[in-house]
Amino acid sequence: MADIKVNKRVNKGRTFIRVAVTPKSTETRKLLRKFQAGVREFEKDWKATPAYRDAQKAKKKKKRAAK
C-alpha cells in the first residue's frame, strides 16, 4: 500500500507531527492527494482567524525590537 514514516515531537506544549508517505499504488496516491488538500484547506482556514493574525503581528513586532 504505502511506506509511512511518522515523526512526532513536543516543544513548549506544542505537538509537531511530520508524516512522510511514499504511495505504491494509484489508490494510495489518490488518498494522499485528498489528505494534502484537506491539510491545505485547514491551513487556509487557520490563517484567516484573528488569533493567527495577532500572533503574526506580535512575531513581527518582537523581531523588530530585537534589531
C-alpha angles and dihedrals in degrees: 000000000000144000108243127191121183125192118188128181135167121216124175092341094311122114118217118195123186118188122192115191129182107193117213101186136042090244092056091046090055091051091049092051090049090050092048091050089052091051091050090050090050091050090049092051092046093051089053092061121102090232091061093047092048091049091051092050091050091048092053092046091051091048092052092048091054093058 
